[in-house]
Amino acid sequence: MTKNNYGADKISVLKGLEAVRKRPAMYIGDVGKRGYHHLVSEVVDNSIDEALAGYCSSIIVTIKNNGFISIEDNGRGIPVEIHKTEGKPALEVVMTVLHAGGKFDKNTYKVSGGLHGVGVSVVNALSESLIAEVHRDGNYYRQKYTIGQPTTGVEKVGKSNKTGTIISFKPDHSVFTHKGFEEEIIKGRLKELAYLNKNLSITMVNEPEETKTEYCFPGGLSDFVKYLDGGEDLIHNEVISVSREDIEVPVDLALRYSTNYNSNIFSFVNNINTIEGGTHLSGFRSALTRALNSYANKNDLIKTKKNEKFSLSGDDFREGLTVVLSIKVQEPQFEGQTKTKLGNGEVKGMVDNIVYDGIQAFLEQNPKVGKKIIEKAAEAARARIAAKKARELVRKKSGLGSTTLPGKLADCSNKDPLQCELFLVEGDSAGGTAKQGRDRRTQAILPLRGKVINSEKAREDKLLANNEIQSIITALGCGFGEDEDDPSSFNPEKLRYHKIVIMTDADVDGSHIRTLLLTFFWRKMKSLVQGGFLYMAMPPLYKMKQGKKERYAYTDEERDQVLQRMESENKAKIDIQRYKGLGEMNAEQLWDTTMNAETRTLMQVTVDHIMEEETNIRFRELMGTEVEHRRSFITERAKFATNIDI
């Protein structure tokens, strides 16, 4: 037996920023695209803190031609004098010491943003090169770093008549698997921050693309709500706003109702998107339900039909609602898997009281709007009751919650969800071929007949009346709806397959069916998309046969490359087949090209929380009631369309 020499000399001590480079994912989430762009957010958040403190009115983010990105603000500028305890310039301390900065002194920043709070020192540690420039006290200072280590002192470059900080850095590509800044990802966060901090000017400059975009919203959250709901199918034009800044937990709220059936609810704490909600969101929901119920009862607005009895629930009041809630907390406590759920218990009551008073005051001053909102909620309540009956029928008919599965489902023999895949296949013909070609142990096939109902324009009861939707819900086994009192409500932990693969033809109808399915999953089972369970199959467009040799291509460009290789190897004639549908392939071909895990290509459908607002808007534009939005979308993007067979 080997002697155990574990002693004090075996304890490793990582000094300075060594720990960051040893375990970068602990500090920025991952070393892929998300972590790469999180570096930008960490620096921008410092500038936002200056804006929250009232010292910054402008932020400029510039993607440089040389691989650098710079973040410039006109705040106070990072201090440069010698730090009393560290014996170094304060700028160098901030850039090289974890958890060093003004946000830990509540006299400097009452509240601060940034999800992880690790600051610019982590950006410095993970950068091949970083330059910090400070304009302060009438002077211009500069210090340079390489992989977190200073290569110069804090140099006084010259005089300056402005104030602020400029951080320019180039990520260390020996650390990251991703390379290059993507403008759309950065712009999504910058636009969100501009809405959350009204009158703050945030500019995005892309030097390689020679583009410049400025965001500044004097209306703040009201402008945010108008952007999110698009001004379509409105019940009332005026955005309901509630704002209190002179209290321990400042609250800012904006909301508006439309005739649509889906809700868009976004909550923020210190500019952090709390995608899992928390106590502030619970406070808002409670206040909204109490205020609207109180107003409805006080003014006798709940009109029931003969022999009809119902009460209005929180779900009823949230149908068709677009809302943005933003609060500021000095010491936020985050919970949840992604640390984006607020846990401060005292916040719930504070938000509840402020929102309740604000909504009550608005309703008293706008009785016509109040009446329309209650009428909308009453319609939602009737639909909710009908949906509950429909769920009962689905459960009885399809065995939801039991072992009974849809008759047309060819299930797999493996019962471990981690090993199982469900293919949603367009048409009975292709479904039959897929059943023949699949791996019966791990692959289940559910053929879909025709086009599923549009989830963007249908209430829950109508969705549940659709046979294809019924089959999908029953096959997945994780329920449907958000009624807490109903055991058949959506629960992702009961999901029977951890890969859900949409497999449609590469033509216009196939694209439409795919979009309808994506709409359903995004609107009604969003956590499946966010959890990475949803995929799209990528069947080939071409088969090229030369004698007994067969090759497949998935794009026109790949077809040309394959043809060139085949012609260089053999001068014999090549037959080219253009697949118009899955049904044109036999079982063996479908397996080899589209279903075999060793040879297939699957496209995972995911939405980063930064892009959630944009995703909601795209679904509303594409699948909503306004035809003009669809026409504009198609016209603008038609030139980019690929793999569509008309």
Secondary structure, DSSP 8 states (H G I E B T S, - for coil): ------SGGG-----TTHHHHHSTHHHHS-SSHHHHHHHHHHHHHHHHHHHHTT---EEEEEE-TTS-EEEEE-SS----SB-TTT-SBHHHHHHHSTT-SGGGSTTT-SS---SS---HHHHHHTEEEEEEEEEETTEEEEEEEETTEESS--EEEEE-S--EEEEEEEE-TTT-S--S--HHHHHHHHHHHHHHSTT-EEEEEETTTTEEEEE--TTTHHHHHHHHHTT-SBS-SS-EEEEE-SSSS-EEEEEEEBS-S--EEEEEETTEE-TT-BHHHHHHHHHHHHHHHHHHHHTT-----TT------HHHHHTTEEEEEEE--SS--EESTTS-EE--HHHHHHHHHHHHHHHHHHHHH-HHHHHHHHHHHHHHHHHHHHHHHHHHHHHHHH-TTSS---TT-B--S---GGG-EEEEEESHHHHHHHHHHS-TTTEEEEEE-S----TTS--HHHHHT-HHHHHHHHHH-S--S--TT-TTS--GGG-S-SEEEEE--SBHHHHHHHHHHHHHHHHH-HHHHHTT-EEEE---SEEEEETTEEEEESSHHHHHHHHHHHHHH--S--EEEE--SGGGS-HHHHIIIII-TTT--EEE----GGGHHHHHHHHHHHHSS-HHHHHHHHHHHGGG--S-B-
